[in-house]
Amino acid sequence: MNTRKDWKIEFIKIWTGQAVSMLTSSVLQMAIVWYLTERTGSSAVLSFATLIGYLPQAVLGTFIGVYIDRYNKKKIMIYADLFIAAASLLLVIVGIFGEIPIWLIFVVLFVRSIGAAFHYPALQAVTPSIVPKEHLTKYAGYAQSFESVSMVASPAIAAALFSIWNLDTIIMLDVFGALIAVGMICIARLSFEKEEAVTAQEATEIGMLREVKEGLMILRSVKGMTALLTISALYAIIYFPIGTLYPLITMKYFGGTFADSSVVEIVFSVGMLAGSLLLGIFGDKVNKRLAIIGSIFIYGVGVLMTGLLPTNGLYVFMGLSILMGSSVPFYTGVETSIIQSRIEEAYLGRILALSGSLTTITMPIGLVLSGLFSDMIGIQNWFILLGAITIVLAIVAMAMPSFRAFTEYKEIPEN
């Protein structure tokens, strides 16, 4: 556990930089979604773009965790951010000379995802070395708050910038955001930095496949981890494609505009911010099992009700978006804090990467299904079906004894 008295300052340093980077990345993400929607109007294209953006994380995650545990996590985050910024610069250069082709956007999304595959689990693995274990759930809520603030502001900023700037200019803004995140990571002082070089030197004698196998054995040995990952994988099939289809249901079914799509994203993010702050305040006392199950159930109800709305129900959909957004931190934040508290820091990088990879691998299933069936049966009917399945998933999670044992584990605070 971290014994530094100034650990809160270091936490704020890292997550302030991450918040700026998340803001610019969210602005870019919205701009790309609108760019693709404007040029194609196809849910299949949006689903494919999302698939491309997550595929490397699914494929590489199994092995990336070994590198995260083996080498300096701070340097990994810095190099990953710089790699992502360099990929984005390619689009900026092409945009200077003409319209950015859709195929090149897909390529850059793929390359950026490779950087994210290293960055995200490294960031999550760093957190327990900063935050004491008994406060991990609480500070997971605060971390979600940083992200939510960025998501609240990004749709409005994206709507304003998309109307006056070209896509390549918005991409350049994201490059600056990545550089700010790198700067904040550079000035943060992490307690493991000096010790990690020794760990890395010792680890070079251990084979890559052996370490991956070791990580899988740890996953199987922790009672209830398989149940958690099963629920996460099934939820990923539903959750991520729904978010991808938000702009389409807003504009194609409810007849909204780009501004309305921005409002939907904003209110969803406001809900996330409210949920994150509640998790930050009450995180040390929250029942983790009920928090995760309740989050899935509430989100499912919101999706189901969205599909049942008439075409003039845009404002009701906006209200439901607040409800759905508020539920998200009680799933993502709580799930991460459980893993962080149950797994030793020496193995945390590969476990987070493996769990993320196992979850991400299932996402393409949902994206492909959404791309096919939302156009075939109607996007509103697709929301009805996914909402009903999500509610059933929450009920299944409630009935799983191993899921209860894992999520209700009590971490004894260290003195």
ABEGO torsion letter per residue (X at the ends): XBABAAAAAAAAAAAAAAAAAAAAAAAAAAAAAAAAAAAAGBAAAAAAAAAAAAAAAAAAAAAAAAAAAABBAAAAAAAAAAAAAAAAAAAAAAAAAEBBBAAAAAAAAAAAAAAAAAAAAAAAAAAAAABBAAAAAAAAAAAAAAAAAAAAAAAAAAAAAAAABBAAAAAAAAAAAAAAAAAAAAABBBAAAAAAAAAAAAAAABBAAAAAAAAAAAAAABBGAAAAAAAAAAAAAAAAAAAAAAAAAAAAAAGBBAAAAAAAAAAAAAAAAAAAAAAAAAAAABBAAAAAAAAAAAAAAAAAAAAABBAAAAAAAAAAAAAAAAAAAAAAAAAAAAAAAABBAAAAAAAAAAAAAAAAAAAAAAAAAAAAAAAAAEAAAAAAAAAAAAAAAAAAAAABAAAAAAAABBBBBBX
